Amino acid sequence: MDSLENRILSIEKRNQKVESDKSWETSGTRKFFVALFTYFSISLYFVAIKVESPFVSALVPTFGFLLSTLSLPYIRKFWEKLK
């Protein structure tokens, strides 16, 4: 019986971690920081290759990322209906 209880506790612990990971993956905080890092890394790259207005130009891929994160839930629902 002890083994069964340990297995159940292990499964519950794993489920909590999975729920936490999923929550993080869909959080606005994560999206914000990925967008911020995207903006800074693209900006640095554009500065390095001497693009005109690198900080303004870096907004395009950043907004593309944000748009993709906003549209993906709708695309997923559509895809699930097709299955």
Secondary structure, DSSP 8 states (H G I E B T S, - for coil): -HHHHHHHHHHHHHHHHHHHHHHHHT-HHHHHHHHHHHHHHHHHHHHHTT-SSHHHHTHHHHHHHHHHHHHHHHHHHHHHHH-
